[in-house]
Amino acid sequence: MSNTHNRTRYALVGTGNRGTTMWGGELLAGWSDHVDLVGICDLNLMRAERARGMIGGDAPLYADFATLMAEQKPSLVIVCTPDHNHDDIIVAALEAGADVISEKPLTTTVEKIARIRDAEARTGRRVDVSFNYRFAPTAAKMKELIDAGTIGQVTSVDFHWYLDNRHGADYFRRWHAFEKNSGSLFVHKATHHFDLLNWYLGSDPVEVKAFGELLHYGAKGPFRGPRCRICPHRDECPYFFDLAADGFLDALYEDPSEVDGYVRDACVFREDIDIPDTMTAVIRYASGAQVSYSLNTYMPVEGHHIAFNGHLGRIELRQYEKQPWEMPKADEILVVRSFGGGVERIEMPHQPGGHYGGDNLMRDMIFKGERPDPLGQRAGSRAGAVSVLTGLAALKSARTGGAVRLQDIAPPGIF
Ligand SMILES: NC(=O)c1ccc[n+]([C@@H]2O[C@H](COP(=O)([O-])OP(=O)(O)OC[C@H]3O[C@@H](n4cnc5c(N)ncnc54)[C@H](O)[C@@H]3O)[C@@H](O)[C@H]2O)c1
């Protein structure tokens, strides 16, 4: 049944892969009773045009965000531009009277965090951050177990995330490869992971000590070329990426690159790449918990390991995404109780949709009216800010060699 009185009039800003799929075609297909797309904005109008063709419908296109806001007056703006300019769109949207869903990371610097938080407080509007991993059923189950005191107080966490040499490499093909655009993968990617930790533990990080080096991509590569499509090393390079073989990405990025020079298959071995590809961090929490974390970007497997260690036992998960052997049909959470308490094996079948099923459940939570949120899965700007600050502290620690206290870098009003 259509729910016309509750439909959200939203604008989509940024029509790359994420905007076009998650917040474009998928949102309109799956939540059609709840949303109307009233405007699409991208600096690159050719990409916006292509995206609209993929999304469907006839929402008007804008290169200028202020004009979109003035003409269409959406009540919600979904921000899917590169990380470093999220703040410009978020602040302008809030000031024009709209609520915002920002793709992660919320932003990339301390100053930009302060700008967003000030605008949110000043306008009284709401900023959601798309922390879809909180909604993965395995994550929700582990949060429930922790909150129920199953292993007593959590005293330490082992958390290791592996990106494979396709997905991981993708960050080194594009704008993410430069700190000024992404804040490094300690911000761009680890924002998900630091947010998960903050949420699981229900506590704030206090201090971070980290290492991060470029050991595989960038200047460490054996050769380089201008871009895969015309690279003289295409036959010998394991990272050769055939954009033309992917109809969706080719249509969205190749011809539109003539407008803005944004090529989707830039060389992963560019000499000026300035972000680490191999990262580790230890984090101390206000609760007393200690975390050891790592992020690797060129693995033959994709997925993560996490284990929570407490006074009364241990909860662990190895979550598989991609690997060169048979995938298990379900994920298994192991709850191992100390002192002869045995092991409980909790089988979690794989869910459809992106991010272990989290993408769909997050959109249900946001768009299907007020819903109970007993696990606190819906994330706002503070959660976005704290996870970015954790990444900025880690990057600073990796660059300077010292431990970094979050309080020393945070803008006022966060802690
Ligand atoms: N939550 C998740 O799991 C998840 C997954 C993928 C991407 N993302 C996030 O989504 C965002 C977009 O990622 P993507 O891979 O689609 O990026 P992309 O580079 O493919 O697309 C970004 C688009 O924004 C446009 N753009 C740049 N500046 C703009 C501006 N000022 N105004 C309007 N348009 C502008 C570009 O022309 C481009 O079309 C990033 O912040 C990324 O971190 C989140």
The ligand as a MOL file (V3000), in Angstrom:
LIG
                    3D

  0  0  0     0  0            999 V3000
M  V30 BEGIN CTAB
M  V30 COUNTS 44 48 0 0 0
M  V30 BEGIN ATOM
M  V30 1 N 28.9450 2.8390 3.0810 0
M  V30 2 C 29.6940 2.1490 2.2510 0
M  V30 3 O 29.9150 0.9990 2.5040 0
M  V30 4 C 30.2570 2.7900 1.0080 0
M  V30 5 C 30.6030 2.0250 -0.1140 0
M  V30 6 C 31.1140 2.6730 -1.2350 0
M  V30 7 C 31.3030 4.0540 -1.2190 0
M  V30 8 N 30.9670 4.7650 -0.1150 0 CHG=1
M  V30 9 C 31.1630 6.2320 -0.0710 0
M  V30 10 O 30.3670 6.8540 -1.0630 0
M  V30 11 C 31.0150 8.0450 -1.5240 0
M  V30 12 C 31.0780 7.9880 -3.0510 0
M  V30 13 O 31.8410 6.8660 -3.4600 0
M  V30 14 P 31.9220 6.4420 -5.0150 0
M  V30 15 O 32.7680 5.2320 -5.0690 0
M  V30 16 O 30.5770 6.4060 -5.6050 0 CHG=-1
M  V30 17 O 32.7290 7.7090 -5.5830 0
M  V30 18 P 32.9230 8.1710 -7.1010 0
M  V30 19 O 34.2080 8.8870 -7.1830 0
M  V30 20 O 32.7060 7.0130 -8.0030 0
M  V30 21 O 31.7160 9.1960 -7.3520 0
M  V30 22 C 31.6800 10.4640 -6.7730 0
M  V30 23 C 30.8560 11.3830 -7.6570 0
M  V30 24 O 30.7340 12.6540 -6.9990 0
M  V30 25 C 30.8550 13.6660 -7.9910 0
M  V30 26 N 31.2400 14.9220 -7.3260 0
M  V30 27 C 32.4710 15.2940 -6.8650 0
M  V30 28 N 32.3960 16.4780 -6.2410 0
M  V30 29 C 31.1100 16.8890 -6.3070 0
M  V30 30 C 30.4110 18.0340 -5.8500 0
M  V30 31 N 31.0340 19.0000 -5.1740 0
M  V30 32 N 29.0910 18.1290 -6.1360 0
M  V30 33 C 28.4470 17.1630 -6.8230 0
M  V30 34 N 29.0560 16.0370 -7.2790 0
M  V30 35 C 30.3670 15.9060 -7.0170 0
M  V30 36 C 31.8710 13.1170 -8.9730 0
M  V30 37 O 31.7570 13.7480 -10.2300 0
M  V30 38 C 31.4730 11.6490 -9.0290 0
M  V30 39 O 30.5090 11.4150 -10.0210 0
M  V30 40 C 32.3910 8.0940 -0.8520 0
M  V30 41 O 32.3520 8.9740 0.2540 0
M  V30 42 C 32.5900 6.6670 -0.3600 0
M  V30 43 O 33.3580 6.5900 0.8270 0
M  V30 44 C 30.4460 4.1600 0.9810 0
M  V30 END ATOM
M  V30 BEGIN BOND
M  V30 1 1 1 2
M  V30 2 2 2 3
M  V30 3 1 2 4
M  V30 4 1 4 5
M  V30 5 2 4 44
M  V30 6 2 5 6
M  V30 7 1 6 7
M  V30 8 2 7 8
M  V30 9 1 8 9
M  V30 10 1 8 44
M  V30 11 1 9 10
M  V30 12 1 9 42
M  V30 13 1 10 11
M  V30 14 1 11 12
M  V30 15 1 11 40
M  V30 16 1 12 13
M  V30 17 1 13 14
M  V30 18 2 14 15
M  V30 19 1 14 16
M  V30 20 1 14 17
M  V30 21 1 17 18
M  V30 22 2 18 19
M  V30 23 1 18 20
M  V30 24 1 18 21
M  V30 25 1 21 22
M  V30 26 1 22 23
M  V30 27 1 23 24
M  V30 28 1 23 38
M  V30 29 1 24 25
M  V30 30 1 25 26
M  V30 31 1 25 36
M  V30 32 1 26 27
M  V30 33 1 26 35
M  V30 34 2 27 28
M  V30 35 1 28 29
M  V30 36 1 29 30
M  V30 37 2 29 35
M  V30 38 1 30 31
M  V30 39 2 30 32
M  V30 40 1 32 33
M  V30 41 2 33 34
M  V30 42 1 34 35
M  V30 43 1 36 37
M  V30 44 1 36 38
M  V30 45 1 38 39
M  V30 46 1 40 41
M  V30 47 1 40 42
M  V30 48 1 42 43
M  V30 END BOND
M  V30 END CTAB
M  END
